Amino acid sequence: MERKKVTIADLQRKKQNKQKITMVTAYDYPTASLVDQAGIDTILVGDSLGMVVLGYESTVPVTMEEMIHHCKAVSRGAKHSFIIGDMPFMSYHTSVERAIENAGRFIKEAGCDCVKLEGGSEMAHVVKAIVDVGIPVCAHIGLTPQTATKLSGFKVQGKDAESAKALVQSAKDLEKSGAFMIVMECIPDLLASMITDQLTIPTIGIGAGKDCDGQVLVYHDLVGLFERFTPKFVKQYINLSPQIKDALEQYKKEVDEGVFPGPEHSFAMSPEEASKI
């Protein structure tokens, strides 16, 4: 049976049927192709690329041009997964008009299926404005990396009753504004479960427990390609970094010793032809 392109209706149906939604980040063509072939429902082209691909210390320096560039590559590599373009810091904060314009670029230029933006109730009006022009929006609450400084660092959010109530309200406000899905990052599992039960739209957890409607992990964390740090909520399914280093060291050794390339990697010319040169 031919696999079809995942749609928002498919994701909504999964929540209704209590089937889990899978999401993984991707930032280039070959990774997107692999994630797509694995049958992952959704691909997030996250601004996390600033840290795991571009080497920035945080997601803050990532630009619209960088995001569009990487989203284009992912769109070419993934034919079935639903593609989410992550709006970078300050691309949707200065005005609603600017937010709509930048969101439109993800759809028109980059080939994404929707955009994602961070923030709670204070961003509900921006979500509504983008949705009203026909662009689907995935919201993001809890730990919001773009404003981690305001949150006093990369810490669990909603641990006390007051902040937990604010997150519940944010989720409801974002749903009311038209968000079709919400990512919840680094919040207590019980709170995430409560929010999931109170919303009609799917929730995607990252460090938010098992009761969310789906889960997301950063590809480089999942396969062991990012060594700077590993968050508690990450499960590393394979550790590729040592294997890649071993392969590179073996390549260097064989070149140094004249072993590579061998005859099987070279193109032959007959001695007769060579004598005519």
KASUL-V628840 format. One record per residue. N is the residue number from 1. SS is DSSP state (a for helix, b for strand, c for the rest). PSI is psi as a letter, one per 20 degrees, with the letter a starting at -180 (NA if undefined). NEAR is the number of other C-alpha atoms within 12 Angstrom. Layout:
# KASUL-V628840
[[N;SS;PSI;NEAR] [N;SS;PSI;NEAR]]
This chain:
# KASUL-V628840
[[1;c;p;3] [2;c;p;6] [3;c;p;14] [4;c;r;15] [5;c;p;21] [6;c;p;28] [7;c;r;24] [8;a;h;28] [9;a;h;17] [10;a;g;24] [11;a;g;34] [12;a;h;28] [13;a;h;19] [14;a;g;24] [15;a;g;28] [16;a;h;20] [17;c;j;13] [18;c;k;19] [19;c;p;20] [20;c;q;27] [21;b;p;37] [22;b;p;33] [23;b;p;37] [24;b;q;40] [25;b;q;45] [26;c;q;48] [27;c;j;43] [28;c;r;31] [29;a;g;24] [30;a;h;18] [31;a;g;30] [32;a;g;38] [33;a;g;26] [34;a;g;24] [35;a;g;37] [36;a;g;34] [37;a;h;19] [38;c;i;20] [39;c;j;24] [40;c;p;35] [41;c;g;38] [42;b;q;45] [43;b;p;48] [44;b;o;47] [45;b;n;52] [46;c;q;48] [47;c;i;44] [48;c;i;40] [49;a;h;38] [50;a;h;28] [51;a;g;27] [52;a;i;30] [53;c;g;30] [54;c;i;21] [55;c;j;18] [56;c;r;17] [57;c;i;18] [58;c;a;26] [59;c;i;31] [60;c;g;26] [61;c;i;24] [62;c;p;32] [63;c;r;26] [64;a;g;33] [65;a;h;20] [66;a;g;29] [67;a;g;43] [68;a;g;36] [69;a;g;27] [70;a;h;41] [71;a;h;43] [72;a;g;31] [73;a;g;28] [74;a;g;41] [75;a;h;40] [76;a;h;25] [77;a;h;28] [78;c;o;40] [79;c;i;32] [80;c;h;30] [81;c;q;40] [82;b;p;41] [83;b;p;47] [84;b;p;51] [85;b;p;49] [86;b;o;49] [87;c;p;49] [88;c;r;37] [89;c;p;31] [90;c;j;23] [91;c;i;34] [92;c;j;33] [93;c;h;27] [94;c;h;15] [95;c;q;18] [96;a;h;24] [97;a;g;19] [98;a;h;20] [99;a;g;34] [100;a;g;33] [101;a;g;26] [102;a;h;37] [103;a;g;44] [104;a;h;32] [105;a;h;30] [106;a;h;40] [107;a;g;31] [108;a;g;22] [109;c;g;23] [110;c;i;31] [111;c;k;30] [112;c;r;43] [113;c;i;40] [114;b;r;40] [115;b;q;49] [116;b;q;46] [117;b;q;47] [118;b;q;41] [119;b;q;40] [120;c;c;36] [121;a;h;28] [122;a;i;22] [123;a;j;34] [124;a;h;33] [125;a;h;29] [126;a;g;39] [127;a;g;46] [128;a;g;30] [129;a;g;28] [130;a;g;38] [131;a;h;30] [132;a;h;18] [133;c;j;20] [134;c;j;20] [135;c;o;33] [136;c;q;37] [137;b;p;46] [138;b;p;47] [139;b;r;48] [140;b;o;42] [141;b;r;51] [142;b;c;45] [143;c;o;34] [144;c;o;37] [145;a;h;37] [146;a;h;36] [147;a;k;26] [148;c;h;24] [149;c;g;15] [150;c;h;13] [151;c;j;19] [152;c;k;14] [153;c;a;16] [154;c;n;22] [155;c;q;23] [156;c;p;31] [157;b;q;33] [158;c;k;30] [159;c;h;22] [160;c;r;15] [161;a;g;14] [162;a;g;13] [163;a;h;22] [164;a;g;26] [165;a;h;22] [166;a;h;24] [167;a;h;38] [168;a;g;33] [169;a;h;27] [170;a;g;35] [171;a;g;44] [172;a;g;31] [173;a;h;30] [174;a;h;41] [175;a;g;37] [176;a;h;25] [177;c;i;30] [178;c;j;30] [179;c;p;46] [180;c;i;39] [181;b;q;42] [182;b;p;51] [183;b;p;49] [184;b;o;48] [185;b;p;39] [186;c;l;35] [187;b;q;37] [188;c;q;32] [189;a;h;27] [190;a;g;23] [191;a;g;37] [192;a;h;42] [193;a;g;26] [194;a;g;27] [195;a;g;41] [196;a;g;35] [197;a;h;22] [198;a;i;21] [199;c;q;30] [200;c;i;26] [201;c;q;36] [202;b;q;43] [203;b;q;49] [204;b;p;45] [205;b;q;41] [206;b;o;39] [207;c;k;35] [208;c;k;39] [209;c;r;29] [210;c;i;26] [211;c;j;29] [212;c;r;40] [213;c;i;40] [214;b;r;37] [215;b;q;36] [216;b;q;40] [217;b;q;38] [218;c;p;38] [219;a;g;36] [220;a;h;33] [221;a;g;33] [222;a;h;28] [223;c;j;27] [224;c;l;25] [225;c;i;25] [226;c;o;27] [227;c;i;20] [228;c;g;17] [229;c;q;15] [230;c;o;20] [231;c;q;21] [232;c;h;17] [233;c;i;25] [234;c;p;27] [235;c;p;21] [236;c;o;22] [237;c;h;15] [238;c;q;18] [239;c;n;20] [240;a;h;20] [241;a;g;20] [242;a;h;16] [243;a;g;15] [244;a;g;16] [245;a;g;14] [246;a;g;13] [247;a;g;14] [248;a;g;14] [249;a;h;14] [250;a;g;16] [251;a;g;17] [252;a;g;16] [253;a;g;15] [254;a;h;15] [255;a;g;14] [256;a;h;12] [257;c;i;12] [258;c;j;12] [259;c;h;15] [260;c;p;16] [261;c;q;16] [262;c;a;13] [263;a;h;11] [264;a;i;9] [265;a;j;9] [266;c;r;9] [267;c;p;9] [268;c;q;12] [269;c;p;12] [270;c;q;10] [271;a;h;9] [272;a;g;9] [273;a;h;9] [274;a;h;9] [275;a;i;8] [276;c;i;8] [277;c;NA;8]]
